[in-house]
């Protein structure tokens, strides 16, 4: 059976930070975090279930000028 969802972890979030150690608005959109990200956003995102498509977009680190 194909798994069409992914559970967000802090390790996964940290792994896909930009080279500057931050995250793009596009990335945060994929995990349901508003822009600008509020204090504690990472803790709030952990455990959320997202689609594999959202996971793939998050992992691309799409920059605004690339979109």
N, C-alpha and C positions, 0 to 999 in steps of 0.2 A: 504494500500500500504506500502510495506517495504521500510524503509529509509536506503539506502546503503552508505550514506555519512555523514560526521561530519565536522562542522566548528570549527577550532581551536580557543580557547580563552586563554587569559593569565591566567585566574583562573585555567583552566584545565591543562595547562602546569605546573604551580606551584604545583598543587595537586599531580602530579606524579614525582616530583623530587626524587632523590635517598635519602637515609638516610643522606648523606653528603651534601644535598642541591644542587646537580648538576644533570646533565642528561647524559645518556650514548650515545655513538656514534650511537648505534642501535636506540635509541629513536629519536634522531635528524634526522636520515635518514628517519624515517617514516613521518616527517613533512616537509621534503625538505630542511633541514638545513645542510650545508656542515660541515665537520670536519677538523680542529677545528672550532668551531662556531665563526663567525665574530662578532664584536661589533654590538649591536642592533639586534641580531638574533631573539629575542623574539618578538620584535615589527614587524619584517618582517614576522614572522610566523603567527601572529594573523590574522584571517580571511581566511586563506587557507582552502580549502575543501579537506579532505582526506577520504579514504575509511574506513568502519567500521573495516576492517581487520588491516589497519594501526593503527587505534585508539587502538585496542586490543593489538597490539605489543607494542606500546608506553606505555600503562598502565602496562605492565608486567615488565618494568624496567630491561630488559635483559642485563646482564653483559657480557663482552667479553669472559670471561672464561666459561660462561654458554652456549654460542652460539655454 
